[in-house]
Each structure stands twice: as C-alpha cells, then as structure tokens.
C-alpha cells in the first residue's frame, strides 16, 4: 500500500485472520479494507515528486501519474529570433551565474531594438533561457538571455552568400527567390565568414554614393578592419557599378547591384545571413 495521506485511518489487518467476530462486522471490515486498498492503488505514483511539472497531452487525457515530456523550447527546422522587450537587457555568460555578465544595448542606429538570432535554449530553475548571437566583436559572440526579457518570433527568410562563387541567394520558406552575382572582399580585406543576421537597415537618397540605395548592416565585423565607419561592421549594400559583380573588390562588404538589392529591402531585422568561403 502507498503512504498514508491526510485523513486516512491507519488500520492493521495483519490480526484479522482468525479474528472471532460476528459475520456482519467481519464483512463490513473486509469491505472497508478493500476500499482502502483500492484507494492506495489509484493514488499518485511515488516517482512523481512535487517539483515535476505535468502538462496536458493535446491528444487527450493520460493515466494518472504519467509524466508527459515537456515540449521543446524551440521548434525544429526553423530559425527563431529573440526580440528585446526593452532597449537595454541583461545578458549572461551562463545562466547558472547569479548576476548578469553585462547589460546589452539592443538599439541600432536607426532607433530599432534589433532582434537576435537564437542558437539554442535550456531550462534552469523552471525558467527558459535562450543562447543568442550578439552583434559585438569578436564574430560569433553569444550570450544567454532570460525568457522574461525577450519575445520570440519565427523567421522564415534567410540569405546565403558564397564567397567562392561570389553569389548571394535569398530564400523564403526554403524556396529560392533570388540569386545574384555580387562583389566580395579582397584578399587583403576579406569578407568574414560565419552565421550573422541583419542588424540594421539604412536607406540612402542617392544610388551613386558608396553604399548604393541601401545597406543591410550585419551583426558581424570585418576580420581585419576596425578603424572604419561602424567599427568595421560588415554589410550587404548596393552598388551602381556592374563591374563589381563577381569580383573581389570590397573592403569586406557584399556589394549587390542596386536593382537587385531592391528585392532584399523588405527582409526583417534578424534575418539570418550565412557567409561561406
């Protein structure tokens, strides 16, 4: 039998065998013992402790005491962004630390709170934590943020840049929408490789200035330049020169013909950008 719960009466049935009692009393006692045994058999499993969080199975009710696995914190096969709830949010090197490592200012030069691409997630002390790429040097820097400091948003668009082919591909729902030849960094000022995201979008009045009609500033930086506008931050930006396409001509940015870039101006902040050698 299970452990006695509040309100139960402790009854020792070991002395019932051979107990000389009137038949009616004996039958009543046996019925009471059966009820107590049934109650004990249907009580919660001792393996389910008070700290376990039971969730409802959407397919229907489950047997008592069955622990349903918690749903994953992130959906599979889709990119997810952490959108800051405030301009400045605390970030941690690891969620086990009691105090935040530093405060991150998420506002970009256009005044928006820039979303961050999520790399992973975990639960700690009942709270969800998300591992995000942060737009700081060195490239690939990441930190942990609390669920309470961000909102989550799926992103179904992505950009892929192949430096060897000198091409840019734009996907929506894994469907290829655009495929351009682009200009990339030279050997002396190469385009950085890795996983980045669109951090800011800046539009320009003249298509003939150095960044064309617009620049999609990325979360990553030039591997070699730091004394450059924006601290050497890389960008996908326009160009009015067709001769840039397919060539290594830039200081690390990806140059896209102005007319081609128009199809990318609607990408959301946080759109993943994968740059490969």
C-alpha positions in Angstrom: 0.0 0.0 0.0 1.1 3.6 -0.6 2.0 6.1 2.0 -0.9 7.3 4.2 -2.4 10.6 3.2 -4.1 13.2 5.4 -7.4 12.0 6.6 -6.7 8.2 6.2 -7.1 5.9 9.2 -4.3 3.6 9.9 -5.7 0.0 10.1 -3.6 -3.0 10.8 -5.2 -6.0 9.0 -2.5 -8.5 10.0 -4.6 -9.7 13.0 -7.8 -10.2 11.0 -7.1 -13.8 10.2 -8.9 -16.0 12.7 -10.4 -13.0 14.5 -13.6 -14.2 16.2 -16.1 -11.5 15.3 -19.8 -11.6 14.3 -20.2 -12.3 10.5 -21.8 -8.9 9.7 -18.9 -7.0 11.4 -16.4 -9.2 9.6 -18.0 -8.5 6.2 -18.1 -4.7 6.9 -14.4 -4.7 7.9 -13.4 -6.6 4.8 -15.3 -4.2 2.6 -13.6 -1.3 4.4 -10.2 -2.9 3.9 -10.9 -3.4 0.2 -11.8 0.3 -0.2 -8.6 1.4 1.5 -6.5 -1.0 -0.7 -8.2 0.4 -3.9 -7.6 4.0 -2.8 -3.9 3.2 -2.3 -3.6 1.5 -5.7 -5.0 4.5 -7.5 -3.0 7.3 -5.7 -0.2 9.2 -7.5 3.0 7.3 -8.3 5.7 7.9 -5.7 8.0 8.6 -8.8 6.1 11.9 -9.4 7.6 14.4 -7.0 6.2 17.8 -6.1 8.7 19.6 -8.4 7.7 17.8 -11.6 5.6 19.9 -14.0 2.9 17.9 -15.6 1.4 19.2 -18.8 -1.7 18.2 -20.7 -1.4 15.8 -23.6 -3.2 17.6 -26.5 -4.3 14.2 -27.8 -6.4 13.5 -24.8 -6.3 12.7 -21.1 -3.5 10.5 -19.8 -3.3 7.9 -17.0 -2.8 9.3 -13.5 0.8 9.7 -12.6 2.2 9.6 -16.1 4.7 12.4 -16.7 4.3 13.8 -20.2 7.6 15.1 -21.7 7.8 18.9 -21.8 7.6 20.4 -25.3 10.8 21.7 -26.8 11.7 25.3 -26.1 12.4 25.9 -29.8 10.7 24.4 -32.9 12.7 22.2 -35.1 13.7 23.1 -38.6 13.0 26.9 -38.3 15.0 29.9 -37.2 13.8 31.8 -34.2 14.6 35.4 -33.1 14.8 36.9 -29.6 13.2 40.3 -29.8 14.3 42.5 -26.8 11.4 43.7 -24.6 13.5 46.8 -23.6 16.3 48.7 -25.1 18.8 47.5 -22.5 18.6 43.9 -21.3 20.8 41.8 -19.0 22.8 39.1 -20.6 24.7 36.2 -19.0 27.8 34.2 -20.0 26.0 31.3 -18.4 22.5 31.1 -16.7 24.0 29.5 -13.6 25.5 32.8 -12.7 23.6 34.8 -10.1 24.3 38.2 -11.7 24.2 39.2 -15.3 27.6 39.5 -17.1 26.7 42.8 -18.6 23.9 44.9 -19.9 23.4 44.9 -23.7 22.1 48.0 -25.5 20.0 46.5 -28.3 19.1 49.7 -30.1 20.7 50.0 -33.6 21.5 53.3 -35.4 18.0 53.5 -36.9 16.4 53.5 -33.4 15.0 49.9 -33.5 15.6 47.3 -30.9 17.4 44.7 -33.1 16.3 41.1 -32.7 19.0 38.5 -32.1 19.3 35.1 -33.7 18.8 32.2 -31.3 21.3 29.3 -31.3 20.0 27.2 -28.5 17.8 27.0 -25.4 17.7 25.4 -21.9 15.6 25.4 -18.8 17.1 26.3 -15.4 15.2 26.6 -12.2 11.9 26.5 -14.1 12.8 29.4 -16.4 13.6 29.2 -20.1 16.9 30.7 -21.3 18.0 31.4 -24.8 21.5 31.4 -26.3 21.7 34.3 -28.8 24.2 35.7 -31.2 25.1 39.2 -30.1 26.2 42.0 -32.5 29.6 42.5 -30.9 33.2 41.6 -31.6 34.6 39.0 -32.0 32.4 37.4 -34.6 30.4 34.6 -33.3 30.0 36.1 -29.8 27.0 34.8 -27.9 25.3 35.1 -24.6 22.3 33.9 -22.6 19.1 35.9 -22.1 16.0 35.2 -20.0 12.7 34.4 -21.5 11.2 37.3 -19.5 13.5 39.8 -21.3 12.6 38.9 -24.8 9.8 37.9 -27.1 10.2 35.1 -29.6 9.5 35.3 -33.3 9.9 32.8 -36.1 11.8 33.9 -39.2 11.2 32.1 -42.5 13.7 34.1 -44.6 17.4 33.7 -44.9 20.3 34.9 -47.1 23.3 32.8 -48.1 26.5 34.3 -49.5 29.0 32.0 -51.2 32.4 33.8 -51.4 33.9 31.3 -53.8 31.1 31.6 -56.3 30.6 35.3 -55.4 26.8 34.8 -55.3 24.0 35.7 -53.0 20.9 33.6 -52.6 17.7 34.7 -50.9 15.3 32.1 -49.6 11.7 32.3 -48.3 10.2 29.1 -46.7 13.3 27.3 -48.1 12.3 28.3 -51.6 14.9 30.1 -53.6 13.6 33.6 -54.5 16.7 35.4 -55.8 20.2 34.5 -57.0 22.6 37.3 -57.7 26.3 37.7 -58.6 27.9 40.0 -56.0 31.2 41.7 -55.2 33.1 40.5 -52.2 36.1 41.4 -50.1 39.6 41.3 -51.4 42.4 39.1 -50.1 43.7 42.0 -48.0 40.3 43.0 -46.7 38.3 39.7 -46.8 34.6 39.3 -46.1 34.1 37.5 -42.8 32.6 34.0 -42.8 30.1 32.5 -40.3 26.5 32.9 -39.2 25.2 36.5 -38.9 21.9 38.4 -39.1 20.6 41.7 -40.4 21.2 44.1 -37.6 20.1 47.4 -39.2 18.7 48.7 -42.4 19.8 52.1 -43.8 18.3 53.8 -46.9 20.1 56.4 -49.0 18.8 59.1 -51.2 21.4 58.8 -53.9 22.0 55.5 -55.6 25.5 56.6 -56.6 27.0 57.1 -53.2 29.4 54.3 -51.9 26.6 52.1 -50.4 24.1 52.4 -53.2 20.4 52.7 -52.4 20.7 51.0 -49.1 22.8 48.9 -46.6 21.8 45.9 -44.6 24.2 46.2 -41.7 25.1 42.8 -40.3 25.8 41.6 -36.8 29.4 40.7 -37.8 32.6 42.6 -38.5 35.5 42.7 -40.9 38.2 40.3 -39.8 40.9 43.0 -40.4 39.3 46.4 -40.3 38.3 48.2 -37.1 39.0 51.9 -37.9 36.2 52.0 -40.3 32.7 53.5 -40.3 30.6 51.5 -37.8 33.8 50.0 -36.3 34.3 47.8 -39.4 30.8 46.3 -39.3 30.1 44.3 -42.5 27.1 45.0 -44.6 25.2 43.9 -47.7 24.9 47.1 -49.6 24.1 48.5 -53.1 26.4 49.5 -55.9 25.8 51.3 -59.1 28.8 49.7 -60.8 28.0 46.4 -62.7 31.8 45.7 -62.8 31.8 45.0 -59.1 29.7 41.8 -59.6 31.6 38.5 -59.5 34.8 40.2 -58.3 36.8 40.6 -55.1 36.6 44.4 -54.9 35.3 45.5 -51.5 36.7 46.2 -48.0 34.7 43.2 -46.7 31.1 44.1 -47.5 29.0 42.3 -50.0 28.1 44.5 -52.9 24.8 44.0 -54.7 23.6 45.8 -57.8 21.1 48.5 -56.8 18.3 47.0 -58.9 18.9 43.6 -57.4 19.1 44.9 -53.8 15.5 46.3 -54.1 14.2 42.7 -53.7 16.0 42.5 -50.3 14.9 45.7 -48.8 11.8 44.1 -47.2 13.7 41.5 -45.2 13.1 41.8 -41.5 15.7 42.7 -38.9 17.2 39.5 -37.6 17.1 37.7 -41.0 19.9 35.0 -40.8 22.8 35.6 -43.2 25.2 32.6 -43.7 28.5 33.5 -45.4 30.7 30.6 -46.5 34.1 30.6 -48.1 
